[in-house]
Amino acid sequence: MLVNGQRLVDGKLLRCGYTTGTCAAAAAKAATEMLLKKQLIHEVSVVIPNGEVPVFEVLDAFFNEESASCAIKKQSGDDPDVTDGILVYATVSSIPQGVSIDGGKGVGRVTKPGLDQPVGSAAINSIPRKMIANEVTAVCNAAHYAGGINVVISIPGGEELALRTFNPRLGIIGGLSIIGTSGIVEPMSNTALIGAIRTDLQVLAAAGEIRLLVTVGNFGERFAADVLGLPLLYQVKCANFIGDTLTAAAELGFERVLVAGHIGKLVKLGLGITNTHSAHGDGRLEALIACALRAGAGLELLSKIDDCATTEAAVSLLREAELLSQTMEILGAAIGDTLKRQVLPETQIDFVCFIDDEILTQSENAKKIIDDWKN
């Protein structure tokens, strides 16, 4: 819930910001006003999708008879965003009719199908395009201008910044994306990351891929590549969002899915927890204790496991007691049941749960899937 441009996160009120799409729309509106009115604009307001009407300072403004340009500084609030503080420029000029929108220097180009825009287009998503067109059209109507406007959005330094984002992996080359759905950036929001994961899945699906390797964080990616020897061409890193990733994969029609994760994450699936961030519940040791109890562990061992600070320490205790194999077999069955509930009945879903370079437990068909995919 947002109150006065702030969001309550972990007991703290954090400032919200505005998306690159909002900044692009504001810059395009201000530049169009300068072109048509032939005067400098010092501030501009825009209507964003959530109904707010924020006001922005217009920077680096310029106009002549043929064109006008200006910049809006992106402010991400308290969200840790690599684009915070960038200048989003719009350069406009007259055309016979309509509103034409393209990307200039620092704005990426789409090179793979499955994204919001077709291959070859500037990576300016549909909602920002609509915002830009609406604001520019409103200015033209107010000025009784019957012609059209060509809009070029650019971001100085965008090509370098894009290397720190998902863009190169998604096939967006040469710069940043102009994105946004609500028009605002919510601090510490999981929505953006889940959206990025879904976009990654869409790119794979659009390429006709029916296999999916889901790696849980950097550990999962390293293990899949270095230990299992799997290619990462059809891989998606899901961070903590195992459930959301698998739901999206099912919706997009992936037929065979393999999940690779460290026991510190996958053990939570044994309790049915599919968002493995600690804020959504821990339960790592509780899950191991329950499985160890069924494997025959006594009260003394269970008490020692309960005192452990990490799953690695608990695994060591189970190994010493020669109960690791039985406990992992029981945990593996619980993990498999949780994963199956996240996908369609006809989806083949398997998993590998590891520690260091060792597989602790895996689904029945995991080894066959790994062998097939390596070849």
TORVEXVEX-837259 format. One line per field, with one value per residue (C-alpha): residue number from 1; residue in one letter; x, y, z. Coordinates in nm, 2 decimals, m for minus. Example, Ala and Ser with C-alpha at 12.3 -4.5 7.8 and 13.67 -1.06 7.14 Angstrom:
! residues 2
i (1 / 2) $
aa (A / S) $
c1 (1.23 / 1.37) $
c2 (m0.45 / m0.11) $
c3 (0.78 / 0.71) $
This chain:
! residues 375
i (1 / 2 / 3 / 4 / 5 / 6 / 7 / 8 / 9 / 10 / 11 / 12 / 13 / 14 / 15 / 16 / 17 / 18 / 19 / 20 / 21 / 22 / 23 / 24 / 25 / 26 / 27 / 28 / 29 / 30 / 31 / 32 / 33 / 34 / 35 / 36 / 37 / 38 / 39 / 40 / 41 / 42 / 43 / 44 / 45 / 46 / 47 / 48 / 49 / 50 / 51 / 52 / 53 / 54 / 55 / 56 / 57 / 58 / 59 / 60 / 61 / 62 / 63 / 64 / 65 / 66 / 67 / 68 / 69 / 70 / 71 / 72 / 73 / 74 / 75 / 76 / 77 / 78 / 79 / 80 / 81 / 82 / 83 / 84 / 85 / 86 / 87 / 88 / 89 / 90 / 91 / 92 / 93 / 94 / 95 / 96 / 97 / 98 / 99 / 100 / 101 / 102 / 103 / 104 / 105 / 106 / 107 / 108 / 109 / 110 / 111 / 112 / 113 / 114 / 115 / 116 / 117 / 118 / 119 / 120 / 121 / 122 / 123 / 124 / 125 / 126 / 127 / 128 / 129 / 130 / 131 / 132 / 133 / 134 / 135 / 136 / 137 / 138 / 139 / 140 / 141 / 142 / 143 / 144 / 145 / 146 / 147 / 148 / 149 / 150 / 151 / 152 / 153 / 154 / 155 / 156 / 157 / 158 / 159 / 160 / 161 / 162 / 163 / 164 / 165 / 166 / 167 / 168 / 169 / 170 / 171 / 172 / 173 / 174 / 175 / 176 / 177 / 178 / 179 / 180 / 181 / 182 / 183 / 184 / 185 / 186 / 187 / 188 / 189 / 190 / 191 / 192 / 193 / 194 / 195 / 196 / 197 / 198 / 199 / 200 / 201 / 202 / 203 / 204 / 205 / 206 / 207 / 208 / 209 / 210 / 211 / 212 / 213 / 214 / 215 / 216 / 217 / 218 / 219 / 220 / 221 / 222 / 223 / 224 / 225 / 226 / 227 / 228 / 229 / 230 / 231 / 232 / 233 / 234 / 235 / 236 / 237 / 238 / 239 / 240 / 241 / 242 / 243 / 244 / 245 / 246 / 247 / 248 / 249 / 250 / 251 / 252 / 253 / 254 / 255 / 256 / 257 / 258 / 259 / 260 / 261 / 262 / 263 / 264 / 265 / 266 / 267 / 268 / 269 / 270 / 271 / 272 / 273 / 274 / 275 / 276 / 277 / 278 / 279 / 280 / 281 / 282 / 283 / 284 / 285 / 286 / 287 / 288 / 289 / 290 / 291 / 292 / 293 / 294 / 295 / 296 / 297 / 298 / 299 / 300 / 301 / 302 / 303 / 304 / 305 / 306 / 307 / 308 / 309 / 310 / 311 / 312 / 313 / 314 / 315 / 316 / 317 / 318 / 319 / 320 / 321 / 322 / 323 / 324 / 325 / 326 / 327 / 328 / 329 / 330 / 331 / 332 / 333 / 334 / 335 / 336 / 337 / 338 / 339 / 340 / 341 / 342 / 343 / 344 / 345 / 346 / 347 / 348 / 349 / 350 / 351 / 352 / 353 / 354 / 355 / 356 / 357 / 358 / 359 / 360 / 361 / 362 / 363 / 364 / 365 / 366 / 367 / 368 / 369 / 370 / 371 / 372 / 373 / 374 / 375) $
aa (M / L / V / N / G / Q / R / L / V / D / G / K / L / L / R / C / G / Y / T / T / G / T / C / A / A / A / A / A / K / A / A / T / E / M / L / L / K / K / Q / L / I / H / E / V / S / V / V / I / P / N / G / E / V / P / V / F / E / V / L / D / A / F / F / N / E / E / S / A / S / C / A / I / K / K / Q / S / G / D / D / P / D / V / T / D / G / I / L / V / Y / A / T / V / S / S / I / P / Q / G / V / S / I / D / G / G / K / G / V / G / R / V / T / K / P / G / L / D / Q / P / V / G / S / A / A / I / N / S / I / P / R / K / M / I / A / N / E / V / T / A / V / C / N / A / A / H / Y / A / G / G / I / N / V / V / I / S / I / P / G / G / E / E / L / A / L / R / T / F / N / P / R / L / G / I / I / G / G / L / S / I / I / G / T / S / G / I / V / E / P / M / S / N / T / A / L / I / G / A / I / R / T / D / L / Q / V / L / A / A / A / G / E / I / R / L / L / V / T / V / G / N / F / G / E / R / F / A / A / D / V / L / G / L / P / L / L / Y / Q / V / K / C / A / N / F / I / G / D / T / L / T / A / A / A / E / L / G / F / E / R / V / L / V / A / G / H / I / G / K / L / V / K / L / G / L / G / I / T / N / T / H / S / A / H / G / D / G / R / L / E / A / L / I / A / C / A / L / R / A / G / A / G / L / E / L / L / S / K / I / D / D / C / A / T / T / E / A / A / V / S / L / L / R / E / A / E / L / L / S / Q / T / M / E / I / L / G / A / A / I / G / D / T / L / K / R / Q / V / L / P / E / T / Q / I / D / F / V / C / F / I / D / D / E / I / L / T / Q / S / E / N / A / K / K / I / I / D / D / W / K / N) $
c1 (0.00 / 0.13 / 0.07 / 0.20 / 0.45 / 0.59 / 0.57 / 0.59 / 0.87 / 0.99 / 0.85 / 1.01 / 0.85 / 1.05 / 1.02 / 0.88 / 1.03 / 0.92 / 1.00 / 1.20 / 0.87 / 0.73 / 1.05 / 1.04 / 0.67 / 0.75 / 1.05 / 0.85 / 0.57 / 0.80 / 0.99 / 0.67 / 0.55 / 0.88 / 0.87 / 0.51 / 0.51 / 0.87 / 0.95 / 1.15 / 0.97 / 1.10 / 0.87 / 0.62 / 0.35 / 0.22 / m0.06 / 0.07 / m0.12 / m0.19 / m0.37 / m0.10 / 0.01 / 0.38 / 0.56 / 0.92 / 1.20 / 1.29 / 1.67 / 1.90 / 1.62 / 1.67 / 1.46 / 1.48 / 1.25 / 1.31 / 1.33 / 1.33 / 1.49 / 1.51 / 1.58 / 1.41 / 1.62 / 1.51 / 1.46 / 1.41 / 1.33 / 1.47 / 1.47 / 1.82 / 1.81 / 2.11 / 1.91 / 1.87 / 1.99 / 2.01 / 1.89 / 1.62 / 1.61 / 1.34 / 1.41 / 1.10 / 1.05 / 0.75 / 0.62 / 0.30 / 0.09 / 0.07 / 0.32 / 0.63 / 0.84 / 1.19 / 1.50 / 1.83 / 2.17 / 2.16 / 1.82 / 1.84 / 1.71 / 1.52 / 1.70 / 1.50 / 1.13 / 0.90 / 0.95 / 0.70 / 0.82 / 0.90 / 1.25 / 1.43 / 1.23 / 1.36 / 1.31 / 1.04 / 0.75 / 0.39 / 0.27 / 0.55 / 0.47 / 0.11 / 0.20 / 0.43 / 0.17 / m0.10 / 0.10 / 0.23 / m0.12 / m0.26 / 0.00 / m0.07 / m0.45 / m0.41 / m0.19 / m0.43 / m0.15 / m0.27 / 0.05 / 0.25 / 0.54 / 0.85 / 0.99 / 1.33 / 1.42 / 1.78 / 1.98 / 2.34 / 2.55 / 2.27 / 2.47 / 2.72 / 2.45 / 2.26 / 2.55 / 2.45 / 2.09 / 1.90 / 1.90 / 2.19 / 2.06 / 1.72 / 1.85 / 1.81 / 2.13 / 2.29 / 2.12 / 1.85 / 1.48 / 1.21 / 0.97 / 0.70 / 0.34 / 0.21 / 0.45 / 0.61 / 0.90 / 0.80 / 1.11 / 1.23 / 0.95 / 0.96 / 0.72 / 1.00 / 1.22 / 0.94 / 0.85 / 1.21 / 1.20 / 0.88 / 1.03 / 1.33 / 1.08 / 0.89 / 1.20 / 1.28 / 0.92 / 0.91 / 1.23 / 1.03 / 1.21 / 1.01 / 1.29 / 1.37 / 1.65 / 1.56 / 1.86 / 1.81 / 2.06 / 2.42 / 2.50 / 2.24 / 2.38 / 2.74 / 2.64 / 2.43 / 2.72 / 3.03 / 2.92 / 2.62 / 2.78 / 2.45 / 2.43 / 2.27 / 2.10 / 1.76 / 1.83 / 1.65 / 1.77 / 1.47 / 1.63 / 1.39 / 1.08 / 1.06 / 0.68 / 0.63 / 0.88 / 0.72 / 0.37 / 0.49 / 0.67 / 0.35 / 0.15 / 0.40 / 0.39 / 0.72 / 0.70 / 1.02 / 1.16 / 1.46 / 1.52 / 1.88 / 1.92 / 2.13 / 1.98 / 1.96 / 1.69 / 1.53 / 1.48 / 1.20 / 1.01 / 0.98 / 0.74 / 0.56 / 0.73 / 0.79 / 0.93 / 1.25 / 1.33 / 1.36 / 1.10 / 0.84 / 0.94 / 1.24 / 1.17 / 1.50 / 1.59 / 1.22 / 1.20 / 1.52 / 1.41 / 1.08 / 1.25 / 1.52 / 1.26 / 1.09 / 1.43 / 1.48 / 1.68 / 1.67 / 1.59 / 1.95 / 2.03 / 1.72 / 1.81 / 2.15 / 2.00 / 1.77 / 2.08 / 2.25 / 2.30 / 2.30 / 2.17 / 2.53 / 2.59 / 2.28 / 2.38 / 2.72 / 2.54 / 2.31 / 2.61 / 2.80 / 2.49 / 2.47 / 2.12 / 2.18 / 2.08 / 1.75 / 1.67 / 1.74 / 1.52 / 1.23 / 1.30 / 1.33 / 0.98 / 0.84 / 1.03 / 0.90 / 0.54 / 0.57 / 0.71 / 0.44 / 0.18 / 0.33 / 0.29 / 0.04 / m0.02 / 0.14 / 0.45 / 0.76 / 0.93 / 1.25 / 1.50 / 1.85 / 1.93 / 2.30 / 2.56 / 2.90 / 2.97 / 2.76 / 2.40 / 2.21 / 1.88 / 1.72 / 1.40 / 1.37 / 1.42 / 1.67 / 1.98 / 1.82 / 1.72 / 2.07 / 2.23 / 1.98 / 2.03 / 2.41 / 2.39) $
c2 (0.00 / 0.34 / 0.65 / 0.99 / 0.84 / 0.60 / 0.23 / 0.05 / m0.22 / m0.41 / m0.15 / 0.15 / 0.41 / 0.41 / 0.67 / 0.56 / 0.67 / 0.70 / 0.46 / 0.53 / 0.52 / 0.80 / 1.01 / 0.95 / 1.06 / 1.37 / 1.46 / 1.40 / 1.62 / 1.91 / 1.89 / 1.90 / 2.20 / 2.38 / 2.29 / 2.41 / 2.71 / 2.82 / 2.88 / 2.71 / 2.48 / 2.46 / 2.20 / 1.95 / 1.72 / 1.39 / 1.15 / 0.81 / 0.48 / 0.47 / 0.81 / 1.03 / 1.35 / 1.40 / 1.72 / 1.71 / 1.96 / 2.00 / 1.99 / 2.07 / 2.22 / 2.33 / 2.43 / 2.58 / 2.59 / 2.22 / 2.04 / 2.05 / 1.84 / 1.81 / 1.57 / 1.44 / 1.30 / 0.96 / 0.93 / 0.58 / 0.68 / 0.42 / 0.14 / 0.00 / 0.07 / 0.11 / 0.36 / 0.60 / 0.95 / 0.89 / 1.15 / 1.04 / 1.26 / 1.32 / 1.49 / 1.58 / 1.71 / 1.76 / 1.49 / 1.50 / 1.30 / 1.07 / 1.01 / 0.81 / 0.68 / 0.54 / 0.49 / 0.67 / 0.63 / 0.44 / 0.28 / m0.09 / m0.28 / m0.60 / m0.89 / m1.19 / m1.27 / m1.30 / m0.96 / m0.67 / m0.53 / m0.70 / m0.78 / m0.47 / m0.23 / 0.00 / m0.15 / 0.09 / m0.11 / m0.07 / 0.12 / 0.38 / 0.41 / 0.48 / 0.73 / 0.91 / 0.92 / 1.04 / 1.32 / 1.44 / 1.42 / 1.62 / 1.90 / 1.90 / 1.92 / 2.21 / 2.39 / 2.32 / 2.16 / 1.93 / 1.76 / 1.48 / 1.44 / 1.22 / 1.13 / 0.98 / 0.88 / 0.85 / 0.79 / 0.90 / 0.61 / 0.37 / 0.12 / 0.08 / 0.06 / m0.20 / m0.45 / m0.45 / m0.55 / m0.85 / m0.69 / m0.86 / m1.20 / m1.12 / m1.01 / m0.63 / m0.49 / m0.15 / 0.01 / 0.02 / m0.05 / 0.21 / 0.02 / 0.06 / m0.04 / 0.17 / 0.46 / 0.44 / 0.24 / 0.07 / 0.04 / m0.31 / m0.45 / m0.82 / m0.74 / m0.61 / m0.92 / m1.16 / m0.97 / m1.00 / m1.38 / m1.41 / m1.21 / m1.44 / m1.74 / m1.57 / m1.53 / m1.90 / m2.00 / m1.77 / m1.95 / m2.28 / m2.42 / m2.67 / m2.76 / m2.54 / m2.55 / m2.35 / m2.27 / m2.13 / m1.84 / m1.83 / m2.16 / m2.34 / m2.20 / m2.29 / m2.64 / m2.70 / m2.59 / m2.71 / m3.02 / m3.15 / m3.03 / m2.88 / m2.62 / m2.30 / m2.21 / m2.28 / m2.18 / m1.92 / m1.81 / m1.78 / m1.63 / m1.70 / m1.72 / m2.09 / m2.11 / m1.80 / m1.92 / m2.26 / m2.12 / m1.89 / m2.18 / m2.39 / m2.10 / m2.06 / m2.43 / m2.57 / m2.95 / m3.06 / m2.87 / m2.94 / m2.75 / m2.73 / m2.58 / m2.59 / m2.77 / m2.44 / m2.33 / m2.65 / m2.79 / m2.53 / m2.70 / m2.99 / m2.78 / m2.65 / m2.31 / m2.20 / m1.85 / m1.93 / m1.58 / m1.58 / m1.31 / m1.57 / m1.82 / m2.03 / m2.38 / m2.53 / m2.71 / m2.80 / m2.97 / m3.17 / m3.26 / m3.40 / m3.60 / m3.72 / m3.83 / m4.05 / m4.19 / m4.31 / m4.03 / m4.02 / m3.73 / m3.64 / m3.61 / m3.42 / m3.18 / m3.13 / m3.05 / m2.80 / m2.62 / m2.60 / m2.26 / m2.39 / m2.67 / m2.77 / m2.83 / m3.04 / m3.24 / m3.32 / m3.45 / m3.67 / m3.80 / m3.88 / m4.07 / m4.26 / m4.13 / m3.89 / m4.11 / m4.21 / m3.85 / m3.72 / m3.98 / m3.87 / m3.50 / m3.57 / m3.71 / m3.40 / m3.17 / m3.36 / m3.33 / m2.96 / m2.91 / m3.11 / m2.89 / m2.59 / m2.72 / m2.89 / m3.27 / m3.34 / m3.13 / m3.35 / m3.18 / m3.31 / m3.17 / m3.19 / m3.09 / m3.05 / m2.94 / m2.83 / m3.06 / m3.34 / m3.44 / m3.51 / m3.60 / m3.59 / m3.70 / m4.04 / m3.93 / m3.65 / m3.85 / m3.95 / m3.59 / m3.46 / m3.72 / m3.64 / m3.27 / m3.29 / m3.47) $
c3 (0.00 / m0.10 / 0.12 / 0.02 / m0.23 / 0.03 / 0.09 / 0.42 / 0.40 / 0.70 / 0.94 / 0.75 / 0.52 / 0.20 / m0.08 / m0.41 / m0.74 / m1.11 / m1.39 / m1.71 / m1.89 / m1.68 / m1.73 / m2.11 / m2.13 / m1.93 / m2.14 / m2.46 / m2.34 / m2.24 / m2.57 / m2.77 / m2.58 / m2.65 / m3.02 / m3.07 / m2.84 / m2.92 / m2.55 / m2.28 / m2.03 / m1.68 / m1.53 / m1.66 / m1.52 / m1.66 / m1.58 / m1.49 / m1.51 / m1.13 / m1.16 / m1.00 / m1.17 / m1.07 / m1.16 / m1.29 / m1.34 / m1.71 / m1.76 / m2.05 / m2.25 / m2.61 / m2.91 / m3.26 / m3.56 / m3.65 / m3.32 / m2.94 / m2.67 / m2.29 / m2.01 / m1.70 / m1.42 / m1.30 / m0.93 / m0.80 / m0.44 / m0.19 / m0.45 / m0.52 / m0.89 / m1.13 / m1.33 / m1.04 / m1.14 / m1.51 / m1.76 / m1.99 / m2.30 / m2.56 / m2.89 / m3.10 / m3.45 / m3.68 / m3.92 / m4.14 / m3.90 / m3.60 / m3.32 / m3.41 / m3.12 / m3.15 / m2.93 / m2.97 / m2.81 / m2.48 / m2.55 / m2.63 / m2.94 / m2.93 / m3.10 / m2.97 / m3.00 / m2.70 / m2.55 / m2.53 / m2.86 / m3.19 / m3.30 / m3.44 / m3.24 / m2.97 / m2.62 / m2.53 / m2.38 / m2.48 / m2.17 / m2.19 / m2.56 / m2.48 / m2.21 / m2.45 / m2.73 / m2.50 / m2.36 / m2.70 / m2.85 / m2.57 / m2.62 / m3.00 / m2.95 / m2.70 / m2.94 / m3.23 / m3.42 / m3.70 / m3.79 / m3.62 / m3.39 / m3.41 / m3.07 / m3.01 / m2.65 / m2.55 / m2.23 / m2.21 / m2.06 / m2.11 / m2.31 / m2.02 / m1.75 / m1.94 / m1.89 / m1.52 / m1.60 / m1.74 / m2.09 / m2.26 / m2.15 / m2.28 / m2.62 / m2.56 / m2.71 / m2.70 / m2.40 / m2.14 / m2.16 / m2.12 / m1.90 / m1.64 / m1.58 / m1.29 / m1.37 / m1.02 / m0.88 / m0.55 / m0.32 / m0.25 / m0.46 / m0.56 / m0.85 / m1.08 / m1.03 / m1.08 / m1.40 / m1.52 / m1.46 / m1.65 / m1.94 / m1.94 / m1.97 / m2.25 / m2.45 / m2.42 / m2.50 / m2.81 / m2.93 / m2.92 / m2.62 / m2.42 / m2.17 / m1.87 / m1.62 / m1.31 / m1.10 / m0.75 / m0.72 / m0.82 / m0.63 / m0.84 / m1.16 / m1.07 / m0.97 / m1.29 / m1.51 / m1.33 / m1.16 / m1.36 / m1.69 / m1.82 / m2.09 / m1.97 / m2.30 / m2.15 / m1.79 / m1.58 / m1.23 / m1.01 / m0.70 / m0.41 / m0.64 / m0.71 / m0.70 / m0.91 / m1.17 / m1.20 / m1.23 / m1.51 / m1.68 / m1.67 / m1.82 / m2.10 / m2.19 / m2.08 / m2.09 / m1.90 / m1.61 / m1.39 / m1.07 / m0.93 / m0.58 / m0.26 / 0.03 / 0.22 / m0.02 / m0.14 / 0.21 / 0.26 / m0.02 / 0.22 / 0.42 / 0.11 / 0.12 / m0.24 / m0.18 / 0.00 / 0.12 / 0.50 / 0.52 / 0.40 / 0.67 / 0.75 / 0.85 / 0.73 / 1.05 / 1.12 / 0.79 / 0.85 / 1.20 / 1.07 / 0.80 / 1.04 / 1.29 / 1.02 / 0.93 / 1.29 / 1.45 / 1.83 / 2.06 / 2.12 / 1.75 / 1.68 / 1.96 / 1.82 / 1.47 / 1.64 / 1.78 / 1.44 / 1.28 / 0.92 / 0.71 / 0.64 / 1.01 / 1.03 / 0.73 / 0.90 / 1.20 / 1.00 / 0.81 / 1.13 / 1.26 / 0.92 / 0.87 / 0.59 / 0.30 / 0.47 / 0.57 / 0.22 / 0.06 / 0.28 / 0.22 / m0.16 / m0.17 / 0.01 / m0.23 / m0.53 / m0.40 / m0.36 / m0.70 / m0.87 / m0.72 / m0.89 / m1.25 / m1.47 / m1.43 / m1.77 / m1.70 / m1.62 / m1.33 / m1.17 / m0.92 / m0.79 / m0.43 / m0.35 / m0.10 / m0.21 / m0.51 / m0.38 / m0.48 / m0.16 / m0.31 / m0.65 / m0.82 / m0.98 / m1.33 / m1.27 / m1.37 / m1.70 / m1.77 / m1.69 / m1.92 / m2.20 / m2.17 / m2.16 / m2.50) $
